[in-house]
Amino acid sequence: MPPSSSSPPLPSSPAFVVICILHSLIAATSGALMMFHMEGIYTFTHGPEAADKLMGSTPHDQLLIRTSDSFSGLLLFAIGFLLFMVSFVRDRDFHSFFAKGCTLLHVFMALWRVYFERRVEVLAWDWIRQTVGDILLALSWVFFLVYSWREKYD
């Protein structure tokens, strides 16, 4: 049998699996908390006065805000589940592509917070902490890209 011109796929990187599972746990936990305990999270992260403002003043506003928070939490939980599934993909080219996309997503989220969320009076000081979190999550993917580049060319 003649030798194949394409080399066999490289095994999955353990760093990719670890980062995906950690990000999956963060997203799924945050999503579940958003769906079921948003008022407590607002109070814990913003304080009682800001939490009252964020929860709305009329029953109609409160219903809309709770519905929006529930759907946002459900979306975040689904993202966590998808990240868990992606962690089992064994294609290194996909790992690199996915890590670049996640880095870009986190950078855009940080930019969104800097340019828009800081203008919301109730969230005036909270955007800094969340922006730092977005940058740290992006850096975890950058570290993976550097690690995988080192593995590839060593």
Buried (B, 14 or more C-beta within 10 A) or exposed (E): EEEEEEEEEBEBBEBBBEBBBBBBEBBBEBBBBBBEBBBEBBBEBBEEEBBBEBBBEEEEEEEEBBEEBBEBBBBBBEBBBEBBEBBEBEEBEEBBEBBBEBBEBBBEBBEBBBEEBBEEEBBEEBBBEBBEBBBEBBEBBBEBBEBBEEEEEE
